[in-house]
Amino acid sequence: MKDWEELKAFALALGLPKVEEAVSWGNPNLKAHGKMWCWWAPQDYANAPAFKVDAAEMEFLLEVRGDEFFTTAHHRPHNIILMRPEHFDADWARAKLIEIWRKQAPKRWLKQWDADNPEHVGAKVN
């Protein structure tokens, strides 16, 4: 994974509804259900895909897969982990993006979407 355009194409290829392009803090991103969902941290000290995680998962990834993941003083308080572009793990990223998309969805809407789309790749991944 080399840049935002590749990451955006990867995320959009998941075919999940309620995703839109946006700009936050002057940087492009994708929002799911109106909330930041997928973006590239463009700072010189980061320059990597960014993902929302909970604190325990962040600590686990940093300890066990520290060659692939990192965070910064800016991102850590927001539970954001960065994936080194040269070690991009498409399977992990796909599962994480689907998980975040589901967590950000209104529960009533998600229940109906799951019922209407049982075959969708994101329908039952938590």
N, C-alpha and C positions, 0 to 999 in steps of 0.2 A: 504494500500500500504506500503510495508515494505522496498523496496530497488530498485536499478536500474534495476535488472533483471525483476521484476514484472512490473515496469513502461515501460520498453522496450517492453515486451510482450503485454501490454495493447495498446501501440501506434502502434505496427506492426499489431495487430489484426484489425485495422481500414482498412487495405488493400489498402492504398493509394500508388500510384506509385511514382517513383522518390525519394524514401526514401532509405538511405543507412547508414550502421553503420560507425562510424568515431571515432577518438580520438582528442580532443582539450584540450590544456593545461594539458595533461596527463590524462584526464578523458574521459570515453566512452560516446558517445552520438549518436543520430540519426540526420542525416542531411536530409532536404527536399529541393530539387532543389539546392543542393550545399551549403545550409546555415543551421546553427545550428537550430534544430527544437524541439528536445525533449531531456532532460537530467535531471540528478539528481545532485543537488549541494551537493558534498560530505564533505564539510567542517564541522568541529565539531560544529561550531556556526550555521550551516544551516541544513545539512543532510535531504534534502527534495526535492521533485519534483520541477522543476523550469519552469516557463512559461513566454513567452514574452507577455506583455500587453502595452497599451498606458498609459500615465501618469494619465489621468482622471480615467481610469478603476482601476489602481493601488490604487489611493486614495479612490475610492469608496469601493473597496474590503477591504481595511485596516480599513475603518471606519465602514462599515456595517457587514462585516464578519471577523473581526479581530481574532476571535477564530479559524478560519480555515486557514487564510492567514497571511503571514508576509513578510517582506523584510529585507535586511541588508544594512549597509553603502556601502558594495561592490556591491550589486545587484541593488539598487535603481537608480543610475545614468544611468543604462542600461535598465530601465523599465522592470525589471524582478521581478516577484512575486513568492514567494515560498508557497506551500500548505503543511500544517502540515500533515505528513503521516497518523496520527491517525484520521484525518478528511477528508481523500481523497474523493472528490466528483467526481465520475466517469462521471456523465452527464456533469458537468461543464468542466472537463478535456477533454472529447471527443469533445465537441463543440469548445473549445479553440484550441485544436490541429488541428482540421479541418480548423478553421479560419486562424491560422498561416500558415498551409500548403498552403491554397489558396492565402494568401497575398504574400508568397514567390515564387509562381509560375510565370513564364513569362506569361504575359497577353494573348498573341496570343496562346500559348500552352494550357492555361487553358480554353480559349473559345472553342478550338477544343475538349479538353478532356470532357468538359461539354456536348457538342453536341453528342459525341460518347458514353457517360456513364450517361444518364439521370436518371437511376435507382440507381446510387451509392449514398450511405449515405452522401458523401461529395459534391455531385454535386451542390446542391443549398443552402448550409449552408454558411452564411456570418457572 
